[in-house]
Amino acid sequence: MRATSEMTAWAGLCTVLLILVGCAAAPVEAPKAEGVMTAAAARTLTISRKASYQRESSIPEAVRAKCGLEEIVPAALKRELGDNAVLADEASASTPGRTLNLSITNVVSRAGGAFTGPKSLTVRGTLRENGKQVGSFTASRSDKYGGGACLMLRRSIDEMAGDIKKWLESPGNEDRLGEAK
């Protein structure tokens, strides 16, 4: 009889410990006051879902039509930044918080994939904090490893996203990133 009551006591104690451990491991969110921005949300970067093409740039029509660079550039940066960034339909000077506008200023891509030489891309970015410009950059990357023009440009964009992520740690004005240095 004594062994059974000891086993029951141990089983009860183990159950209580499991409940306590489970509760301690479960994340608890503090209630948020309406209209108050958390510190993490204040540091989240809003990026326009679509990069613009600079009007006076000479970007080959085939690249514009087939590669989708205006969506790929912001998406690659979002992927690089993870939860620290969100894509929005618009990230203008009137958007609250940190915003980054991206503009594709130049693409070098002759038809023929790697057989016609390297493909390169230049992007200009403007960083704003609550509408005020706090940084800007020109980033450039190229690829010469083949696979078609769009693939080569995508690889350049992925490298460029890493350059921009590093720049965001300490942004300056008129900085030159990647191969634009």
C-alpha positions as CSV (number, residue, x, y, z in Angstrom):
1,M,0.0,0.0,0.0
2,R,2.8,2.4,0.9
3,A,4.5,1.8,-2.5
4,T,1.3,2.7,-4.3
5,S,0.8,6.0,-2.4
6,E,4.5,6.9,-3.0
7,M,4.1,6.2,-6.7
8,T,0.9,8.3,-6.8
9,A,2.7,11.1,-5.0
10,W,5.6,10.9,-7.5
11,A,3.2,10.9,-10.4
12,G,1.4,13.9,-9.1
13,L,4.7,15.8,-8.5
14,C,5.9,14.9,-12.1
15,T,2.6,16.2,-13.5
16,V,3.0,19.5,-11.7
17,L,6.6,19.8,-12.8
18,L,5.6,19.1,-16.4
19,I,2.9,21.7,-16.3
20,L,5.3,24.3,-14.8
21,V,8.0,23.6,-17.3
22,G,5.5,23.8,-20.2
23,C,4.2,27.1,-18.9
24,A,7.7,28.5,-18.5
25,A,8.6,27.5,-22.1
26,A,5.5,29.0,-23.7
27,P,6.1,32.5,-25.0
28,V,4.0,35.1,-23.3
29,E,3.2,38.3,-25.1
30,A,2.7,41.5,-23.2
31,P,-0.5,43.3,-24.0
32,K,0.0,46.0,-26.6
33,A,-1.6,49.4,-26.1
34,E,-3.4,50.6,-29.2
35,G,-1.6,53.1,-31.3
36,V,1.7,52.4,-29.6
37,M,4.5,51.1,-31.8
38,T,6.7,48.5,-30.3
39,A,10.5,48.9,-30.5
40,A,10.7,46.0,-32.9
41,A,8.0,47.4,-35.1
42,A,9.7,50.8,-35.1
43,R,12.9,49.2,-36.5
44,T,11.0,47.2,-39.2
45,L,11.9,48.3,-42.7
46,T,9.1,48.9,-45.1
47,I,10.2,48.2,-48.7
48,S,8.1,49.0,-51.8
49,R,6.9,45.7,-53.3
50,K,8.0,47.0,-56.7
51,A,11.3,48.8,-57.5
52,S,10.9,51.5,-60.2
53,Y,12.9,51.7,-63.3
54,Q,14.6,55.1,-63.6
55,R,13.1,57.0,-66.5
56,E,16.3,57.9,-68.2
57,S,17.9,54.5,-67.9
58,S,18.6,52.3,-70.9
59,I,17.3,48.9,-69.8
60,P,16.8,46.4,-72.6
61,E,13.2,45.8,-73.3
62,A,13.7,42.0,-73.3
63,V,15.0,42.3,-69.7
64,R,12.0,44.4,-68.7
65,A,9.6,42.0,-70.3
66,K,11.1,38.6,-69.2
67,C,13.1,39.0,-66.0
68,G,10.7,40.8,-63.6
69,L,13.5,42.6,-61.9
70,E,11.2,45.3,-60.4
71,E,9.7,42.5,-58.2
72,I,12.8,40.4,-57.7
73,V,15.0,43.2,-56.3
74,P,12.7,44.0,-53.3
75,A,11.8,40.3,-52.8
76,A,15.5,39.4,-52.5
77,L,16.1,42.1,-50.0
78,K,13.1,41.0,-47.9
79,R,14.4,37.4,-48.0
80,E,17.8,38.7,-46.8
81,L,16.3,40.8,-44.0
82,G,13.7,38.2,-42.9
83,D,11.3,39.5,-40.2
84,N,13.1,42.8,-40.1
85,A,11.4,43.9,-43.3
86,V,7.9,44.0,-44.9
87,L,6.9,44.5,-48.5
88,A,4.2,47.1,-49.0
89,D,2.4,48.4,-52.1
90,E,3.9,51.8,-51.4
91,A,6.8,53.0,-49.2
92,S,6.6,56.8,-49.7
93,A,7.8,59.8,-47.7
94,S,4.4,59.8,-45.9
95,T,4.8,56.1,-44.8
96,P,5.6,56.1,-41.0
97,G,8.7,54.4,-39.7
98,R,11.7,53.2,-41.8
99,T,11.2,53.0,-45.5
100,L,13.4,52.1,-48.4
101,N,12.6,53.0,-52.0
102,L,14.6,51.2,-54.7
103,S,15.1,52.3,-58.3
104,I,16.8,50.2,-61.0
105,T,19.0,52.7,-62.8
106,N,21.0,50.5,-65.1
107,V,21.1,47.0,-66.6
108,V,23.7,45.7,-68.9
109,S,22.5,42.6,-70.6
110,R,23.1,41.8,-74.3
111,A,21.1,38.9,-75.7
112,G,22.8,35.5,-75.7
113,G,23.3,34.7,-72.0
114,A,26.9,34.2,-70.8
115,F,28.1,34.0,-74.4
116,T,27.7,37.7,-74.8
117,G,29.6,38.6,-71.6
118,P,28.7,39.5,-68.0
119,K,25.3,40.9,-67.0
120,S,25.2,43.7,-64.5
121,L,22.6,45.7,-62.5
122,T,22.7,49.0,-60.7
123,V,20.2,50.0,-58.1
124,R,19.7,53.3,-56.2
125,G,18.1,53.2,-52.7
126,T,16.8,56.0,-50.5
127,L,16.2,55.3,-46.8
128,R,13.8,57.4,-44.8
129,E,12.8,57.6,-41.2
130,N,9.3,59.0,-40.7
131,G,9.6,60.8,-44.1
132,K,13.1,62.3,-43.5
133,Q,15.9,61.0,-45.7
134,V,18.6,59.4,-43.5
135,G,20.6,57.5,-46.1
136,S,21.1,56.7,-49.8
137,F,23.2,54.3,-51.8
138,T,24.1,53.2,-55.3
139,A,24.7,49.4,-55.5
140,S,26.1,47.5,-58.4
141,R,26.7,43.8,-59.0
142,S,27.5,41.6,-62.0
143,D,27.6,38.0,-62.9
144,K,29.6,36.1,-65.6
145,Y,28.8,32.5,-64.8
146,G,26.1,31.7,-67.4
147,G,22.6,30.3,-67.3
148,G,20.8,32.9,-69.2
149,A,20.5,36.7,-68.7
150,C,17.6,36.6,-66.1
151,L,19.4,34.0,-64.0
152,M,22.7,35.9,-64.1
153,L,20.9,39.1,-63.0
154,R,19.1,37.2,-60.2
155,R,22.4,36.0,-58.8
156,S,23.7,39.6,-58.9
157,I,20.5,40.7,-57.1
158,D,21.1,38.1,-54.4
159,E,24.6,39.4,-53.8
160,M,23.4,43.0,-53.8
161,A,20.8,42.2,-51.2
162,G,23.6,41.1,-48.8
163,D,25.4,44.4,-49.6
164,I,22.3,46.4,-48.7
165,K,21.7,44.4,-45.5
166,K,25.2,45.3,-44.3
167,W,24.7,48.9,-45.3
168,L,21.5,49.2,-43.3
169,E,23.5,48.5,-40.1
170,S,25.2,51.9,-40.6
171,P,23.6,53.8,-43.5
172,G,25.3,56.9,-44.9
173,N,24.4,59.3,-47.8
174,E,25.6,58.6,-51.3
175,D,27.3,55.4,-50.3
176,R,28.5,53.0,-53.0
177,L,27.9,49.3,-52.5
178,G,29.2,46.1,-54.1
179,E,31.0,46.7,-57.3
180,A,29.9,50.4,-57.4
181,K,32.8,51.2,-54.9
